[in-house]
Amino acid sequence: MKPYNYGKCEICNTPIKEILVNQDFWIKGELVVIVDVPIGACPQCGEKIVQADVGHIILEILNDHKAIACAPRVEVPNVPFKKNNFLSCTSSFAKVGE
């Protein structure tokens, strides 16, 4: 894609910079992450902007069920929220810092 001039932030008037982010979506209970999505981000206040054509590409990717089915899978920790959860680790889980 060609470089895009995002202009200035509508919130704080700081020039927007292009960065690459990992964008996550939950689809039918499954987490799908699209990596290296170009977005505009304000370095001052954090406001984010996505170009329309980038949004269209994201939609095409999300509608490509075969590509999603063939994409690499990763395991992630699934930790329930509760106070002092780090103290309730069992021997099958390593505590942070071990």
Buried (B, 14 or more C-beta within 10 A) or exposed (E): EEEBEBEEBEEEEEEBEBEEBEBEEEEEEEEBEBEEBBBBBBEEEEBEBBBEEBEEBBEEBBEEEEEBEEEEEEEEEEEEEEEEEEEEEEEEEEEEEE
